[in-house]
Amino acid sequence: MWDFKYFKSSEFDSKDLPGSGERMNLVFVRLLDELRERVGRPLVITSGYRTPERNRIVGGVADSPHVGGWAADIRCLDSALRFAIISNWFEMRPQIVRIGIRKDIVHLDIDPSKPNGVIWVY
């Protein structure tokens, strides 16, 4: 059941499939809801669930955690928000196990099929 304080399922929809945000892993979305509470600022999801076709269009890796509903990209346009997300990620790290950092996005995921405890930049 979708019942979160800060997020609606539509924020996680694949751009080519309305309603697909419902396919997100609910444990992961609960963690994002907690992260939003800790950060104290809105978190804009730029990519949540992706259909395989959408994943190909955006150049995602074939086994992307987005396709399984395990990942989200959060818009991050300033260093204060980036710091807040990353510092809180360290505190939440036992649950959120992977982070990718780009100039304008922070990627978080809990994909159990991927190596845990990793940080990458792109």
KOLRO-763398 format. One record per atom (N, C-alpha, C): residue number from 1; residue in one letter; atom name; z, y, x. Coordinates in nm, 2 decimals, padded with zeros to 4 digits. Each point is the difference from the previous one (the first is absolute). Example, Ala and Ser with C-alpha at 12.3 -4.5 7.8 and 13.67 -1.06 7.14 Angstrom:
<atoms>
+-----+-----+------+--------+--------+--------+
!   n ! res ! atom !     zz !     yy !     xx !
+-----+-----+------+--------+--------+--------+
!   1 !   A !    N !  00.78 ! -00.57 !  01.32 !
!   1 !   A !   CA !  00.00 !  00.12 ! -00.09 !
!   1 !   A !    C !  00.00 !  00.12 !  00.09 !
!   2 !   S !    N ! -00.07 !  00.11 ! -00.04 !
!   2 !   S !   CA !  00.00 !  00.11 !  00.09 !
!   2 !   S !    C !  00.08 !  00.11 ! -00.08 !
+-----+-----+------+--------+--------+--------+
</atoms>
This chain:
<atoms>
+-----+-----+------+--------+--------+--------+
!   n ! res ! atom !     zz !     yy !     xx !
+-----+-----+------+--------+--------+--------+
!   1 !   M !    N !  00.00 ! -00.12 !  00.08 !
!   1 !   M !   CA !  00.00 !  00.12 ! -00.08 !
!   1 !   M !    C !  00.00 !  00.12 !  00.09 !
!   2 !   W !    N ! -00.08 !  00.10 ! -00.04 !
!   2 !   W !   CA ! -00.02 !  00.12 !  00.08 !
!   2 !   W !    C !  00.11 !  00.10 ! -00.05 !
!   3 !   D !    N !  00.10 !  00.03 !  00.08 !
!   3 !   D !   CA !  00.11 !  00.09 ! -00.04 !
!   3 !   D !    C !  00.06 !  00.06 !  00.13 !
!   4 !   F !    N ! -00.07 !  00.11 !  00.04 !
!   4 !   F !   CA !  00.04 !  00.07 !  00.12 !
!   4 !   F !    C !  00.03 !  00.14 ! -00.02 !
!   5 !   K !    N !  00.09 !  00.06 !  00.08 !
!   5 !   K !   CA !  00.04 !  00.14 ! -00.02 !
!   5 !   K !    C ! -00.11 !  00.09 !  00.03 !
!   6 !   Y !    N ! -00.08 ! -00.02 !  00.11 !
!   6 !   Y !   CA ! -00.09 !  00.10 !  00.05 !
!   6 !   Y !    C ! -00.15 ! -00.04 ! -00.01 !
!   7 !   F !    N ! -00.03 ! -00.12 ! -00.03 !
!   7 !   F !   CA ! -00.14 ! -00.04 !  00.01 !
!   7 !   F !    C ! -00.05 ! -00.06 ! -00.14 !
!   8 !   K !    N ! -00.12 !  00.03 ! -00.03 !
!   8 !   K !   CA ! -00.07 ! -00.07 ! -00.11 !
!   8 !   K !    C ! -00.10 ! -00.09 !  00.06 !
!   9 !   S !    N ! -00.03 ! -00.11 ! -00.07 !
!   9 !   S !   CA ! -00.10 ! -00.10 !  00.05 !
!   9 !   S !    C ! -00.13 !  00.06 !  00.03 !
!  10 !   S !    N ! -00.04 !  00.10 ! -00.08 !
!  10 !   S !   CA ! -00.14 !  00.06 !  00.02 !
!  10 !   S !    C ! -00.01 !  00.07 !  00.14 !
!  11 !   E !    N !  00.11 !  00.03 !  00.06 !
!  11 !   E !   CA ! -00.01 !  00.07 !  00.13 !
!  11 !   E !    C ! -00.05 ! -00.11 !  00.11 !
!  12 !   F !    N !  00.01 ! -00.12 ! -00.03 !
!  12 !   F !   CA ! -00.03 ! -00.11 !  00.09 !
!  12 !   F !    C ! -00.14 ! -00.06 ! -00.03 !
!  13 !   D !    N ! -00.07 !  00.05 ! -00.11 !
!  13 !   D !   CA ! -00.12 ! -00.06 ! -00.04 !
!  13 !   D !    C ! -00.11 !  00.00 !  00.11 !
!  14 !   S !    N ! -00.08 ! -00.11 !  00.01 !
!  14 !   S !   CA ! -00.12 !  00.01 !  00.08 !
!  14 !   S !    C ! -00.09 !  00.09 ! -00.07 !
!  15 !   K !    N ! -00.07 !  00.08 !  00.07 !
!  15 !   K !   CA ! -00.09 !  00.11 ! -00.06 !
!  15 !   K !    C ! -00.11 ! -00.06 ! -00.09 !
!  16 !   D !    N ! -00.03 ! -00.13 !  00.02 !
!  16 !   D !   CA ! -00.10 ! -00.07 ! -00.08 !
!  16 !   D !    C !  00.05 ! -00.09 ! -00.11 !
!  17 !   L !    N !  00.13 !  00.00 ! -00.02 !
!  17 !   L !   CA !  00.06 ! -00.08 ! -00.11 !
!  17 !   L !    C !  00.12 !  00.06 ! -00.06 !
!  18 !   P !    N ! -00.02 !  00.08 ! -00.10 !
!  18 !   P !   CA !  00.12 !  00.06 ! -00.07 !
!  18 !   P !    C !  00.10 ! -00.11 ! -00.04 !
!  19 !   G !    N !  00.12 !  00.03 !  00.01 !
!  19 !   G !   CA !  00.11 ! -00.10 ! -00.04 !
!  19 !   G !    C !  00.03 ! -00.10 !  00.11 !
!  20 !   S !    N ! -00.07 !  00.00 !  00.11 !
!  20 !   S !   CA !  00.03 ! -00.10 !  00.10 !
!  20 !   S !    C !  00.13 !  00.03 !  00.08 !
!  21 !   G !    N !  00.06 !  00.11 ! -00.01 !
!  21 !   G !   CA !  00.12 !  00.03 !  00.06 !
!  21 !   G !    C !  00.11 ! -00.10 ! -00.04 !
!  22 !   E !    N ! -00.02 ! -00.06 ! -00.12 !
!  22 !   E !   CA !  00.10 ! -00.10 ! -00.05 !
!  22 !   E !    C !  00.00 ! -00.12 !  00.09 !
!  23 !   R !    N ! -00.10 ! -00.01 !  00.09 !
!  23 !   R !   CA ! -00.01 ! -00.12 !  00.09 !
!  23 !   R !    C !  00.09 !  00.02 !  00.13 !
!  24 !   M !    N !  00.06 !  00.12 !  00.01 !
!  24 !   M !   CA !  00.08 !  00.02 !  00.12 !
!  24 !   M !    C !  00.12 ! -00.09 !  00.00 !
!  25 !   N !    N !  00.05 ! -00.04 !  00.12 !
!  25 !   N !   CA !  00.12 ! -00.07 !  00.01 !
!  25 !   N !    C !  00.12 !  00.09 ! -00.04 !
!  26 !   L !    N !  00.07 ! -00.05 ! -00.10 !
!  26 !   L !   CA !  00.11 !  00.09 ! -00.06 !
!  26 !   L !    C !  00.11 !  00.02 !  00.10 !
!  27 !   V !    N !  00.03 ! -00.10 !  00.08 !
!  27 !   V !   CA !  00.11 !  00.02 !  00.10 !
!  27 !   V !    C ! -00.04 !  00.11 !  00.10 !
!  28 !   F !    N ! -00.13 !  00.01 !  00.04 !
!  28 !   F !   CA ! -00.05 !  00.10 !  00.08 !
!  28 !   F !    C !  00.01 !  00.14 ! -00.07 !
!  29 !   V !    N ! -00.04 !  00.01 ! -00.12 !
!  29 !   V !   CA !  00.00 !  00.13 ! -00.07 !
!  29 !   V !    C !  00.15 !  00.04 ! -00.02 !
!  30 !   R !    N !  00.09 ! -00.09 ! -00.02 !
!  30 !   R !   CA !  00.14 !  00.04 ! -00.01 !
!  30 !   R !    C !  00.05 !  00.06 !  00.14 !
!  31 !   L !    N ! -00.05 ! -00.06 !  00.11 !
!  31 !   L !   CA !  00.03 !  00.06 !  00.13 !
!  31 !   L !    C ! -00.06 !  00.14 !  00.02 !
!  32 !   L !    N ! -00.12 !  00.02 ! -00.05 !
!  32 !   L !   CA ! -00.06 !  00.13 !  00.01 !
!  32 !   L !    C !  00.08 !  00.10 ! -00.09 !
!  33 !   D !    N !  00.05 ! -00.05 ! -00.11 !
!  33 !   D !   CA !  00.08 !  00.09 ! -00.09 !
!  33 !   D !    C !  00.13 !  00.04 !  00.07 !
!  34 !   E !    N !  00.06 ! -00.10 !  00.07 !
!  34 !   E !   CA !  00.12 !  00.04 !  00.08 !
!  34 !   E !    C ! -00.04 !  00.09 !  00.11 !
!  35 !   L !    N ! -00.11 ! -00.02 !  00.07 !
!  35 !   L !   CA ! -00.04 !  00.09 !  00.11 !
!  35 !   L !    C ! -00.02 !  00.14 ! -00.06 !
!  36 !   R !    N ! -00.06 !  00.02 ! -00.12 !
!  36 !   R !   CA ! -00.02 !  00.13 ! -00.06 !
!  36 !   R !    C !  00.13 !  00.07 ! -00.02 !
!  37 !   E !    N !  00.10 ! -00.08 ! -00.05 !
!  37 !   E !   CA !  00.13 !  00.06 ! -00.02 !
!  37 !   E !    C !  00.06 !  00.05 !  00.13 !
!  38 !   R !    N ! -00.01 ! -00.08 !  00.10 !
!  38 !   R !   CA !  00.06 !  00.03 !  00.13 !
!  38 !   R !    C ! -00.07 !  00.13 !  00.06 !
!  39 !   V !    N ! -00.13 !  00.01 ! -00.01 !
!  39 !   V !   CA ! -00.08 !  00.11 !  00.06 !
!  39 !   V !    C !  00.02 !  00.13 ! -00.08 !
!  40 !   G !    N !  00.02 ! -00.01 ! -00.13 !
!  40 !   G !   CA !  00.03 !  00.12 ! -00.08 !
!  40 !   G !    C ! -00.12 !  00.08 ! -00.03 !
!  41 !   R !    N ! -00.12 ! -00.05 !  00.02 !
!  41 !   R !   CA ! -00.12 !  00.07 ! -00.02 !
!  41 !   R !    C ! -00.10 ! -00.10 ! -00.07 !
!  42 !   P !    N ! -00.09 !  00.05 ! -00.08 !
!  42 !   P !   CA ! -00.10 ! -00.09 ! -00.05 !
!  42 !   P !    C ! -00.08 ! -00.07 !  00.10 !
!  43 !   L !    N ! -00.04 ! -00.12 ! -00.03 !
!  43 !   L !   CA ! -00.08 ! -00.08 !  00.09 !
!  43 !   L !    C ! -00.13 ! -00.03 ! -00.08 !
!  44 !   V !    N ! -00.11 !  00.05 !  00.06 !
!  44 !   V !   CA ! -00.13 ! -00.02 ! -00.07 !
!  44 !   V !    C ! -00.07 ! -00.12 !  00.06 !
!  45 !   I !    N ! -00.03 ! -00.10 ! -00.09 !
!  45 !   I !   CA ! -00.06 ! -00.12 !  00.04 !
!  45 !   I !    C ! -00.15 !  00.02 !  00.00 !
!  46 !   T !    N ! -00.07 ! -00.01 !  00.12 !
!  46 !   T !   CA ! -00.14 !  00.01 !  00.01 !
!  46 !   T !    C ! -00.07 ! -00.13 ! -00.02 !
!  47 !   S !    N !  00.07 ! -00.11 !  00.03 !
!  47 !   S !   CA ! -00.06 ! -00.13 ! -00.02 !
!  47 !   S !    C !  00.11 ! -00.10 ! -00.02 !
!  48 !   G !    N !  00.00 ! -00.07 ! -00.11 !
!  48 !   G !   CA !  00.09 ! -00.11 ! -00.03 !
!  48 !   G !    C ! -00.07 ! -00.13 !  00.00 !
!  49 !   Y !    N ! -00.01 ! -00.05 ! -00.13 !
!  49 !   Y !   CA ! -00.08 ! -00.12 ! -00.01 !
!  49 !   Y !    C ! -00.15 !  00.03 !  00.02 !
!  50 !   R !    N ! -00.07 ! -00.09 !  00.06 !
!  50 !   R !   CA ! -00.14 !  00.01 !  00.02 !
!  50 !   R !    C ! -00.07 ! -00.13 ! -00.05 !
!  51 !   T !    N ! -00.11 !  00.01 ! -00.07 !
!  51 !   T !   CA ! -00.08 ! -00.11 ! -00.03 !
!  51 !   T !    C ! -00.07 ! -00.04 !  00.13 !
!  52 !   P !    N ! -00.04 ! -00.12 !  00.01 !
!  52 !   P !   CA ! -00.08 ! -00.04 !  00.13 !
!  52 !   P !    C ! -00.12 !  00.09 !  00.02 !
!  53 !   E !    N ! -00.07 !  00.04 ! -00.11 !
!  53 !   E !   CA ! -00.12 !  00.09 !  00.01 !
!  53 !   E !    C !  00.04 !  00.13 !  00.05 !
!  54 !   R !    N !  00.11 !  00.06 ! -00.05 !
!  54 !   R !   CA !  00.05 !  00.13 !  00.04 !
!  54 !   R !    C !  00.04 !  00.00 !  00.14 !
!  55 !   N !    N !  00.07 ! -00.11 !  00.04 !
!  55 !   N !   CA !  00.04 ! -00.02 !  00.14 !
!  55 !   N !    C ! -00.12 !  00.00 !  00.10 !
!  56 !   R !    N ! -00.11 ! -00.06 ! -00.04 !
!  56 !   R !   CA ! -00.12 !  00.00 !  00.08 !
!  56 !   R !    C ! -00.05 !  00.14 !  00.01 !
!  57 !   I !    N ! -00.01 !  00.07 ! -00.11 !
!  57 !   I !   CA ! -00.05 !  00.14 !  00.00 !
!  57 !   I !    C !  00.07 !  00.09 !  00.09 !
!  58 !   V !    N !  00.14 ! -00.01 !  00.00 !
!  58 !   V !   CA !  00.07 !  00.09 !  00.09 !
!  58 !   V !    C !  00.02 ! -00.05 !  00.14 !
!  59 !   G !    N ! -00.06 ! -00.12 !  00.03 !
!  59 !   G !   CA !  00.00 ! -00.05 !  00.14 !
!  59 !   G !    C !  00.13 ! -00.07 !  00.03 !
!  60 !   G !    N !  00.07 ! -00.05 ! -00.10 !
!  60 !   G !   CA !  00.13 ! -00.07 !  00.03 !
!  60 !   G !    C ! -00.03 ! -00.14 !  00.06 !
!  61 !   V !    N !  00.10 ! -00.05 !  00.07 !
!  61 !   V !   CA ! -00.01 ! -00.13 !  00.06 !
!  61 !   V !    C ! -00.01 ! -00.10 ! -00.11 !
!  62 !   A !    N ! -00.07 ! -00.11 !  00.03 !
!  62 !   A !   CA ! -00.03 ! -00.11 ! -00.10 !
!  62 !   A !    C !  00.13 ! -00.05 ! -00.06 !
!  63 !   D !    N !  00.10 ! -00.02 !  00.07 !
!  63 !   D !   CA !  00.13 ! -00.05 ! -00.06 !
!  63 !   D !    C !  00.10 !  00.11 ! -00.02 !
!  64 !   S !    N ! -00.04 !  00.12 ! -00.04 !
!  64 !   S !   CA !  00.08 !  00.12 ! -00.02 !
!  64 !   S !    C !  00.12 ! -00.03 ! -00.09 !
!  65 !   P !    N !  00.12 !  00.04 !  00.03 !
!  65 !   P !   CA !  00.11 ! -00.01 ! -00.09 !
!  65 !   P !    C ! -00.02 !  00.08 ! -00.13 !
!  66 !   H !    N ! -00.09 !  00.10 !  00.00 !
!  66 !   H !   CA ! -00.02 !  00.07 ! -00.12 !
!  66 !   H !    C ! -00.06 ! -00.09 ! -00.11 !
!  67 !   V !    N ! -00.08 ! -00.10 !  00.04 !
!  67 !   V !   CA ! -00.07 ! -00.09 ! -00.10 !
!  67 !   V !    C !  00.11 ! -00.09 ! -00.06 !
!  68 !   G !    N !  00.10 ! -00.03 !  00.07 !
!  68 !   G !   CA !  00.11 ! -00.08 ! -00.06 !
!  68 !   G !    C !  00.11 !  00.08 ! -00.07 !
!  69 !   G !    N ! -00.02 !  00.14 !  00.00 !
!  69 !   G !   CA !  00.10 !  00.08 ! -00.06 !
!  69 !   G !    C !  00.13 !  00.02 !  00.08 !
!  70 !   W !    N ! -00.01 ! -00.03 !  00.13 !
!  70 !   W !   CA !  00.11 !  00.01 !  00.09 !
!  70 !   W !    C !  00.02 !  00.13 !  00.07 !
!  71 !   A !    N ! -00.10 !  00.09 ! -00.01 !
!  71 !   A !   CA !  00.00 !  00.12 !  00.08 !
!  71 !   A !    C ! -00.03 !  00.13 ! -00.08 !
!  72 !   A !    N !  00.03 !  00.11 !  00.06 !
!  72 !   A !   CA ! -00.03 !  00.13 ! -00.05 !
!  72 !   A !    C ! -00.02 !  00.10 !  00.11 !
!  73 !   D !    N ! -00.10 !  00.09 ! -00.02 !
!  73 !   D !   CA ! -00.02 !  00.11 !  00.09 !
!  73 !   D !    C !  00.06 !  00.12 ! -00.06 !
!  74 !   I !    N !  00.08 !  00.08 !  00.07 !
!  74 !   I !   CA !  00.07 !  00.12 ! -00.05 !
!  74 !   I !    C ! -00.06 !  00.12 !  00.07 !
!  75 !   R !    N ! -00.05 !  00.10 ! -00.08 !
!  75 !   R !   CA ! -00.05 !  00.12 !  00.05 !
!  75 !   R !    C !  00.11 !  00.07 !  00.08 !
!  76 !   C !    N ! -00.03 !  00.04 !  00.12 !
!  76 !   C !   CA !  00.10 !  00.07 !  00.09 !
!  76 !   C !    C ! -00.07 !  00.11 !  00.07 !
!  77 !   L !    N !  00.01 !  00.12 ! -00.05 !
!  77 !   L !   CA ! -00.07 !  00.11 !  00.06 !
!  77 !   L !    C !  00.09 !  00.10 !  00.08 !
!  78 !   D !    N !  00.13 ! -00.04 !  00.02 !
!  78 !   D !   CA !  00.08 !  00.09 !  00.09 !
!  78 !   D !    C !  00.10 ! -00.09 !  00.07 !
!  79 !   S !    N !  00.04 !  00.05 !  00.12 !
!  79 !   S !   CA !  00.08 ! -00.08 !  00.09 !
!  79 !   S !    C !  00.14 ! -00.02 ! -00.06 !
!  80 !   A !    N !  00.05 !  00.08 ! -00.08 !
!  80 !   A !   CA !  00.14 ! -00.02 ! -00.06 !
!  80 !   A !    C ! -00.01 ! -00.12 ! -00.09 !
!  81 !   L !    N ! -00.10 ! -00.01 ! -00.09 !
!  81 !   L !   CA ! -00.01 ! -00.12 ! -00.08 !
!  81 !   L !    C ! -00.02 ! -00.12 !  00.08 !
!  82 !   R !    N ! -00.09 !  00.01 !  00.10 !
!  82 !   R !   CA ! -00.02 ! -00.12 !  00.09 !
!  82 !   R !    C !  00.13 ! -00.05 !  00.06 !
!  83 !   F !    N !  00.08 !  00.10 !  00.05 !
!  83 !   F !   CA !  00.13 ! -00.04 !  00.06 !
!  83 !   F !    C !  00.09 ! -00.06 ! -00.10 !
!  84 !   A !    N !  00.01 !  00.05 ! -00.12 !
!  84 !   A !   CA !  00.08 ! -00.05 ! -00.11 !
!  84 !   A !    C ! -00.04 ! -00.14 ! -00.03 !
!  85 !   I !    N ! -00.12 ! -00.03 ! -00.02 !
!  85 !   I !   CA ! -00.05 ! -00.13 ! -00.03 !
!  85 !   I !    C !  00.03 ! -00.10 !  00.11 !
!  86 !   I !    N ! -00.03 !  00.04 !  00.12 !
!  86 !   I !   CA !  00.02 ! -00.09 !  00.12 !
!  86 !   I !    C !  00.15 ! -00.03 !  00.02 !
!  87 !   S !    N !  00.08 !  00.11 !  00.00 !
!  87 !   S !   CA !  00.14 ! -00.02 !  00.03 !
!  87 !   S !    C !  00.07 ! -00.09 ! -00.11 !
!  88 !   N !    N ! -00.04 !  00.02 ! -00.12 !
!  88 !   N !   CA !  00.05 ! -00.09 ! -00.11 !
!  88 !   N !    C ! -00.06 ! -00.14 !  00.01 !
!  89 !   W !    N ! -00.12 ! -00.01 !  00.05 !
!  89 !   W !   CA ! -00.06 ! -00.13 !  00.02 !
!  89 !   W !    C !  00.09 ! -00.08 !  00.09 !
!  90 !   F !    N !  00.05 !  00.06 !  00.11 !
!  90 !   F !   CA !  00.08 ! -00.07 !  00.10 !
!  90 !   F !    C !  00.13 ! -00.05 ! -00.07 !
!  91 !   E !    N !  00.05 !  00.08 ! -00.09 !
!  91 !   E !   CA !  00.12 ! -00.05 ! -00.07 !
!  91 !   E !    C ! -00.03 ! -00.11 ! -00.10 !
!  92 !   M !    N ! -00.12 !  00.00 ! -00.06 !
!  92 !   M !   CA ! -00.04 ! -00.10 ! -00.10 !
!  92 !   M !    C ! -00.07 ! -00.12 !  00.07 !
!  93 !   R !    N ! -00.02 !  00.00 !  00.13 !
!  93 !   R !   CA ! -00.08 ! -00.09 !  00.07 !
!  93 !   R !    C !  00.03 ! -00.15 ! -00.03 !
!  94 !   P !    N !  00.11 ! -00.04 ! -00.03 !
!  94 !   P !   CA !  00.01 ! -00.14 ! -00.03 !
!  94 !   P !    C ! -00.08 ! -00.04 ! -00.12 !
!  95 !   Q !    N ! -00.03 !  00.09 ! -00.09 !
!  95 !   Q !   CA ! -00.09 ! -00.03 ! -00.12 !
!  95 !   Q !    C ! -00.14 !  00.04 !  00.02 !
!  96 !   I !    N ! -00.02 !  00.13 !  00.05 !
!  96 !   I !   CA ! -00.14 !  00.05 !  00.02 !
!  96 !   I !    C ! -00.03 ! -00.03 !  00.14 !
!  97 !   V !    N ! -00.09 ! -00.10 !  00.03 !
!  97 !   V !   CA ! -00.01 ! -00.05 !  00.13 !
!  97 !   V !    C ! -00.12 !  00.05 !  00.09 !
!  98 !   R !    N ! -00.08 !  00.08 ! -00.06 !
!  98 !   R !   CA ! -00.12 !  00.04 !  00.07 !
!  98 !   R !    C ! -00.03 !  00.15 ! -00.03 !
!  99 !   I !    N ! -00.04 !  00.08 !  00.10 !
!  99 !   I !   CA ! -00.04 !  00.14 ! -00.02 !
!  99 !   I !    C ! -00.12 !  00.03 !  00.08 !
! 100 !   G !    N ! -00.09 !  00.07 ! -00.06 !
! 100 !   G !   CA ! -00.12 !  00.06 !  00.08 !
! 100 !   G !    C !  00.00 !  00.15 ! -00.02 !
! 101 !   I !    N ! -00.02 !  00.07 !  00.10 !
! 101 !   I !   CA !  00.01 !  00.15 !  00.00 !
! 101 !   I !    C ! -00.14 !  00.06 !  00.04 !
! 102 !   R !    N ! -00.04 !  00.08 ! -00.09 !
! 102 !   R !   CA ! -00.13 !  00.08 !  00.02 !
! 102 !   R !    C !  00.04 !  00.15 ! -00.02 !
! 103 !   K !    N ! -00.08 !  00.09 !  00.04 !
! 103 !   K !   CA !  00.03 !  00.14 ! -00.01 !
! 103 !   K !    C !  00.04 !  00.04 ! -00.14 !
! 104 !   D !    N ! -00.07 ! -00.05 ! -00.10 !
! 104 !   D !   CA !  00.02 !  00.04 ! -00.14 !
! 104 !   D !    C !  00.05 ! -00.11 ! -00.09 !
! 105 !   I !    N !  00.03 ! -00.12 !  00.06 !
! 105 !   I !   CA !  00.05 ! -00.11 ! -00.09 !
! 105 !   I !    C !  00.10 ! -00.08 !  00.08 !
! 106 !   V !    N !  00.10 ! -00.05 ! -00.08 !
! 106 !   V !   CA !  00.09 ! -00.10 !  00.06 !
! 106 !   V !    C ! -00.02 ! -00.13 ! -00.09 !
! 107 !   H !    N ! -00.03 ! -00.11 !  00.06 !
! 107 !   H !   CA ! -00.02 ! -00.12 ! -00.06 !
! 107 !   H !    C !  00.12 ! -00.09 !  00.01 !
! 108 !   L !    N !  00.05 ! -00.05 ! -00.11 !
! 108 !   L !   CA !  00.12 ! -00.09 !  00.00 !
! 108 !   L !    C ! -00.04 ! -00.13 ! -00.07 !
! 109 !   D !    N !  00.05 ! -00.11 !  00.05 !
! 109 !   D !   CA ! -00.02 ! -00.13 ! -00.07 !
! 109 !   D !    C !  00.10 ! -00.10 !  00.03 !
! 110 !   I !    N !  00.00 ! -00.10 ! -00.09 !
! 110 !   I !   CA !  00.10 ! -00.11 !  00.01 !
! 110 !   I !    C ! -00.08 ! -00.14 !  00.00 !
! 111 !   D !    N ! -00.12 !  00.00 !  00.04 !
! 111 !   D !   CA ! -00.08 ! -00.12 ! -00.01 !
! 111 !   D !    C !  00.06 ! -00.11 !  00.09 !
! 112 !   P !    N !  00.04 ! -00.11 ! -00.07 !
! 112 !   P !   CA !  00.07 ! -00.11 !  00.08 !
! 112 !   P !    C ! -00.09 ! -00.08 !  00.08 !
! 113 !   S !    N ! -00.13 !  00.02 ! -00.01 !
! 113 !   S !   CA ! -00.10 ! -00.08 !  00.08 !
! 113 !   S !    C ! -00.03 !  00.08 !  00.13 !
! 114 !   K !    N !  00.05 !  00.12 !  00.02 !
! 114 !   K !   CA ! -00.03 !  00.08 !  00.12 !
! 114 !   K !    C !  00.12 !  00.00 !  00.09 !
! 115 !   P !    N ! -00.02 !  00.03 !  00.13 !
! 115 !   P !   CA !  00.11 !  00.02 !  00.09 !
! 115 !   P !    C !  00.10 !  00.10 ! -00.05 !
! 116 !   N !    N !  00.12 ! -00.02 !  00.01 !
! 116 !   N !   CA !  00.11 !  00.09 ! -00.04 !
! 116 !   N !    C !  00.04 !  00.09 !  00.12 !
! 117 !   G !    N !  00.07 !  00.11 ! -00.04 !
! 117 !   G !   CA !  00.05 !  00.09 !  00.11 !
! 117 !   G !    C ! -00.10 !  00.06 !  00.08 !
! 118 !   V !    N ! -00.11 !  00.05 ! -00.06 !
! 118 !   V !   CA ! -00.11 !  00.06 !  00.08 !
! 118 !   V !    C ! -00.02 !  00.15 ! -00.05 !
! 119 !   I !    N ! -00.04 !  00.08 !  00.10 !
! 119 !   I !   CA ! -00.05 !  00.14 ! -00.03 !
! 119 !   I !    C ! -00.13 !  00.01 !  00.07 !
! 120 !   W !    N ! -00.10 !  00.06 ! -00.07 !
! 120 !   W !   CA ! -00.12 !  00.03 !  00.07 !
! 120 !   W !    C ! -00.05 !  00.14 ! -00.04 !
! 121 !   V !    N ! -00.09 !  00.06 !  00.07 !
! 121 !   V !   CA ! -00.06 !  00.13 ! -00.03 !
! 121 !   V !    C ! -00.15 ! -00.03 ! -00.01 !
! 122 !   Y !    N ! -00.06 !  00.09 ! -00.08 !
! 122 !   Y !   CA ! -00.14 ! -00.01 ! -00.03 !
! 122 !   Y !    C ! -00.06 !  00.13 ! -00.04 !
+-----+-----+------+--------+--------+--------+
</atoms>
